[in-house]
Amino acid sequence: MSAPARSHPVHPGPREATRERVGRRRVPAWLALDRFDAGVLAAFSAMSLVVLAALATRPLTMTGVDSGVPSDQLQYFAWIRSASEHGVIRNLWDIAPPGTSYFVHPGFLLSGLLHKAGLSIAASYHLLWKPVAIVVLFFGFRAYVRRLLPPGRQRRAALVIALFYVSPFAALIGFAHPSPSRLRGQLDFMSGEMFPGLYMWGYMMTAIAVGLLPLALLAVERARVPERRTPGRGARWYAGWAGLASLVIAWLQPWQSMALVGTVAVVELMRWRRGGRPRWRPAAAQLGPLLLGAALPAAYYWWMSRVDPSWKLAAIANLDRVGNWPWYAWVLGLLPIAVPAWLGFRRPAGDWQEIALRALPLVLFAEYWLIFASRIGTFPFHALQGASLPLAILAVGGVASRSWPAALRRPAVVWGLVLLLTLPGVLHKLNNTRQEVHKGGEPYFLKPGEEAGLRWLERDPRPGGVMAPIYSGLVVPSYTGRAAWVGQISWTRDYDERVRLGNRLFEGRLARAPALRLVAGARVPFLFQDCFHHGDVARLLRGYLTEVRRFGCASVYVVDRAKLDAAIGGA
C-alpha cells in the first residue's frame, strides 16, 4: 500500500534561517555547506571548468571558446568588443547593416568595460561571469530543493539530479552509435537544453537567469505569504527583491522571465479559486515589482525588433531555420525523469510554493509550444532551460512518498539510480564537446599565422570590414573590431549563400569573373584567408589588390576598391 501523500511542514523556513557558526566566522544559514553540498558544489564547479581547462593544455592560441557551439560564444565575444568600443552592441556580421543599433546588454557591457581596462575579451567573460554563474545556479537550485524537500537523502538526491540530469538514453545512443544521425542529433539537442552543465560551457548568462528563477519564486512566496517571512522583513522587502530578480532574468534570458511570470500567474489563479475573493490592493503591491521587472526588458526587446533591421533578421533566422523536436526526442529525453516526477505531481499541493513547483514545468512546456504556434518570440527550445529543477524535486518527492520493498530503499540502490540519471549523460556531453574540438571544423584555436594576420587587421588604421570564409569570419569581429562579411547565422544576411560563395572563393573554386563580382559586391577593403583554405586568391584578384600580406599559412589581401568598382561597374 502506498504511503499517504502529505506536505512537509518541517522544511526550514526563513524563521529558522538565523545564522550558523562556521569556524570563527558567522555565515547565513543558506550559505552554510555541509560536506555533501560542498562536494556537489566542487563537482559542479569542476564540470563547469573542465572543458576550458582541457583546451588550455593544447599548444595553440585559444580563442577562448569552451562551448560545443563555438559560433554562439564567439558572438558573445564580439558583443563584448562592440560594447567596449561603443557602449551599444552593433551587428558585426554584416558589412554596413541597415539601421542603427540600440542593443545594450548589462552583462556584456560590464565585460566590455573590463576589456577596455586591459583584460582580454575571453578573460573578461570567463573570469567575471563563470564564478557568478556557478554560485547563482548552485545556490539557487539548492535553496529551492531545501524549501520543498525534507532534510537528508531526498534533498541530496534532488540537488544532484537537478544539476546533472541528462537522459541516459542520450548517452546510450551516443556511445552505441558514435556516427552522426538524426536520432542522436535531436536527442542531444533536446537533452542539452535541459542540462544545466551545458549552460556553464559558454552560456553563463543563461546559467545566471536559470539560477535566479527559483530565488525569484521564493521571494514572491515570502511577499505573498506572511508566515514565510523572516522576522523584521515585510512584504515590500521581498517584493523588491523579486522585482530585481525578474528584471535581471528578463534582460539576460527572456524565456525564463516569461516562465516566472506564467508560474506566478498560475499559482495566484489556483489560490484565488481555493480561497475565494482575492485582495487586489495587496496583491498589486506585492506582485507589481515582479511584473514591472519582467515587462521593461520585454518592451525593450519588442521595440528593438521593430526599429533594428538586424533584430528582425535574427528573429526570422531563428524561427524559420528550426523545426519542432520529433516525438522520440521528447520521449527519450523526458521519460527517465518524467515518470517519477508524475508521482510527485499527483500528490496534493499544500502551499504557495508547492503549487509553483507543479506549475513551473507545465509553464515551461507551454511556452515552448506557444512560441512555435504563435511565432511570438524566438528559438522556443530555450524555454526548457531550467526544467531539470522542478522535475527532479517532483521525481524525488514522488518516489519517496511511495512504499517500496526494503531492498529498493537501500542507499546503494537509491544512489545507483541517481548516478544512472546523471553520470553517463554528463560523460556523453563531455565526449560530444571533445569530438567537436577534434573535428577541427570550428575555431577553438588559432594558428600563429592566423593570430598574426588578425592582429595586423586590428592595428591597421584604414577603416572597413573583412571578407573571410565562415570559419574565420566568426573570429574576425572579436579579434579585430571590424565587421565580417559572414559569421553568426542569426545576424548575417543571405547566410547560406555567403557561406557557400565564401568557401568557394577562398578554396580557389570560383572563376575569375564571378570572384571579382563577389568581392566588389561585398564592398570590403580587406580579405582574410585562414590556414584551412588554400585557394590562390591573389591570382583570382590579380590587378585589383594594393597589398598582399603573408603570415605563414594565413594571408591578408587589401583590395583596390576604386579600381575594382570601376571595372565591375563598367563591365
Secondary structure, DSSP 8 states (H G I E B T S, - for coil): --------TTS--TTT--EEEETTEEEETTT---HHHHHHHHHHHHHHHHHHHHHHTSSSEE-S--SSSHHHHHHHHHHHHHHHHHSSB---SSSS-SS---B--HHHHHHHHHHHTT--HHHHHHHHHHHHHHHHHHHHHHHHHHHHS-TTHHHHHHHHHHHH---HHHHHHHHH--S--HHHHHHHHHHHHH-HHHHTTT-HHHHHHHHHHHHHHHHHHHHH-GGGS-TT--HHHHHHHHHHHHHHHHHH-HHHHHHHHHHHHHHHHHHHHHHSS--HHHHHHHHHHHHHHHHHHHHHHHHHHHH-HHHHHHHHHHHHS-----HHHHHHHHHHHHHHHHHHHTS---SHHHHHHHHHHHHHHHHHHHHHHH--SS-GGGGGTTTHHHHHHHHHHHHHTS---GGGGSHHHHHHHHHHTTHHHHHHHHHHHHHHHHH--S-SEE-HHHHHHHHHHHH--S---EE--HHHHTTHHHHHSS-BSS--GGG-TTHHHHHHHHHHHHTT-S-HHHHHHHHHHHT-SEEEE-TT----HHHHTTTSEEEEEEETTEEEEEE-HHHHHHHHHH-
